[in-house]
Amino acid sequence: MKKTLLCIGFSLVLCSASVHAERLSTCSDYTPYTLNADGSKQWAGTNMETLFKLALTLDVSLDTSIRAPFVRCMALLRAGEIDIMPGLIYTDDRAQEFLMVPYSYKEQLAIFYLSGSHKDFSLNTQAQTLLIGVHRAFAIPKRMKEAKLATFFTPVSSVDVGLRMVAKQRLDGTLATISTGNIVIDEMTDVAATFDYTVLPNYGDDLLYFAINKEAPFAKQIDKINQAIAIMAARQENAHLNLRLSEPLEKTIP
């Protein structure tokens, strides 16, 4: 009887591990998709769409159910509560904590501000006073930190909070990637303000990375992930994702 119970328990453990290995979990601080009339997903931004297509290529499901501020999402990744976070830039600290897998060329950053503002948001701004919100967890490229514009940066808890403070004229602008800024603005249906943005030059690493928890099942499948990215990059319908081709096309996922 004891042997039978042990076998049943062991089987349940194997089953649980297998199910977990077939599911890729992530976290985001915005609604990752909306449903079209035909039931298909309309992804909010290329990072989540890329992660979704990666899961499809790997033949696993993607769990996007967790919604939390970015700092909390990274804490969940660190604790192993989720497997992966997309859309990160490389830092030495992150590379020590997580497996960093490059997959796309980095989108440009911009300063979002109220339409009609004539303030100078260039890196070498001539402005004497500005107040620009920057997500407190955002890793600012080193050379951008050295620009005069960075002396006017102030931390905010999220891009949404920063843009709302701009709308209330408590901030002059908010730093965000172009797609993230536009996604958040589209979701701010209760705010009547309109925004424009000034594009900033890319500094430092030009790539975006997946950060993967080192203890997650997928941490042992980096070769498969790189091969999947290569397969995705070769497909014309994914051209808008700006994927980085990092593996020979003749490789296939076993």
N, C-alpha and C positions, 0 to 999 in steps of 0.2 A: 504493500500500500504506500509506504513511504517513497519507494522508488517511482511509483506511478505519479505521485504528487510532485516529486522533484522533476520528472520529465515534463509534466504539464507546465510547471513553473518555468522551466528552462525554455520550453517552446514559446510561452508568452513573451519572455524577454527577447527571444529572437524575432518574434513577430513584431514587437514594438520597435525594435531597432530597424527592422526592414521598412516599416511604415515611415519612420522618421527619415530614413535615407531617401525615400521617394518623395519627400516634401521639402521644398526650399522656402524658408520663412524669412520675412523682412519686416521693416517698420518704416513709416513715413509720417511727416507732420502735415500732410495735406491729403485730400481724397485722390488716390492714385488713378482712378478711372471712373468714367460714367458709362452707362449702357446705352447702346444705340437701339433703334426700334427693332432691329433684327436680333437683339440679344448679344451682339458682339461688343467687345470692350473698346472704348475710346480712351486711350491712355493720356494722362496729364503729364506731358514731358517725356523726353527721350530716355531718361535714365530708367524709369519704371518700365517703359516699353521694351527696352533692351533686356532688362532682367526677366520680363515675362517671356520674351522670345528665347532667352537662354534656357529657361525652364522647359519650354517646348522642345528645344533642340536636344536637351538632355533627357527628355521624356519623363519629367517629374512635374508635380503640381507646385504652384507658387501660392504661398499664404501671405496675403497683404492685409490681414485683418487688424493688425496692431497699428493704432494711430497714437502718436505721442510726439512731443517736441524733439528736435534733433538730438539734444543732449541726452534725453532719456533713451532715445533709440540707440545711441552709441553705448550707453550703459547696459542696455539689454543685450547688445552684441557682445560686449565685454564679459557679461555674465553667462553667455551661452543660451540665453532665452530666445534668441533669433540666430539665424545662420549667416546672414549676409546683408551688407548695406551698399547700395550703388552710389555713384556720383561724387566720390571723394577725391581730393587731391592728395598726393603723396607727401608724407612727412616722416622723418626718422622715428618719431615717437609712435606713430601709427604702425610703421613697419615692425616695430618691436612687439606690439600687442597683437597685430592681426596679420593674416596673409593678404598682401596687397597685389591684386591682379589687374593690370592695365587692360582696358577694353575700348576706349574711345578717345577722340581728341577733345580737349577741354573747350567748353563753351565760354564765350567771352563774358566778362563781368561788366556791370553797368551801374551807374548811379541813377536811381529812379527818383523823380522829383515832380512837383505839381506843374501841370501844363501852364505855360505863361511865365515861369520863373526864368530869369536871365542871369542867374548866378553861375560862376565859373567852377565847374566840377572836373576840370582837367587835372592830371596828376600833379602838374607844376602850377596849380592854381595861383592866381594873384589875389584871391579873396583874403581879407583880413580875419573874417569870422565866418565859420560854417559849423553846422552840427549834422553829422552823417551817421545814421544808425548802421551798425554791423552786427550780424548774428554773433553772439558771444562764443559760439563753438566753431566759427569759421576760421580756417587756417589761412591767414593772409600771406600771399607770396612775399618772400623776403624783400625783393626790390620795391614792391609796392609799399611795404612798411617804411621804406626810406624816403618815399616821396612826400612832398609837402602836404598833399591831400590827406595822407594818413594821420596827420596831427589833429585833424578835425573828426576822426572816427570816435564813436562812443558805442559801447555794447548795448544790444537789445536782445530780448529773449527769443525772438523769431523774426523772420522777414515780414510776416503778417503784422506783428506789433509795430515794427519799424515803419511800414507803409501807412498804417493807421495814424501813427504819430506825425508823419508827413502830411496826411490829409487834414490833421488838426493844427498844422503849422507849428508843431512842437519840435520837429526836425526839419532840416532843409532837404535832406535826401536819405535814401537807404541803399546800401550796397547789396546786389544780388546778381545771380546769373540772369541772362535775358529771359530764358524760358521760365525759371522759377518766379521771377518778378511778375511776368505776365500771367502765370497760372494763379498766383495769389491774388492779383488784382481782379481777375475774372471771378474769383470766389468771394470777393468783397462786395456782394450785391447790396449791402446796406450802406455803402459809402458812395456818395454822389461825386466825389472828386475825380478828375481825370489826370493821368500821369504821362510824362515823357521820360526818356532816359538818355544819358550820355554814355557811350561805350568806352570802356577802358582797355588799354593794350594788355595782352596776356604777358605775364612775367613768370619765369621759373618753368616748372614742369608743364608741358603742353598736354598732358594726358589725364584722363579720369580713370579711377580705379574702383573695383569691387573690394571691399574689406570683408574678409571671411574669418569667422571665429576659428582659431587653430584647432579646437576640439570638435568642431562640427564634422559630420560624415563627409561633407563635400571638400573639406580641407585635404582629404586624401585623394581627390580627383582633379587636381589642378591641370593635369595634362588634358583630361576630357573637357574641362572648362575652356582651356585655350583653343582646343580643336573646335569646340562648338562656336566660339567667337569667330574663328576663321571661316567656318561654314556660313555663319550669318553674314559676315562681311562680304562674302562672294555673291550674295543674292541681291539683285538689283532693287528689289522692293525694300531693302534695308538701307539704301543709300543715304536717306535722311538721318540715319542714326550715327553717321560719321565714324563707323567702327574702325578700329586699328587691326590690320591684318598682321597677326603675329605668328601664325603657324603655316607650314606648307599646305596647299590645298589638297594634295594627294592623301593626306592623313584623314582617316575616318574614325568615328567613335566606335570602339568595339562593343 
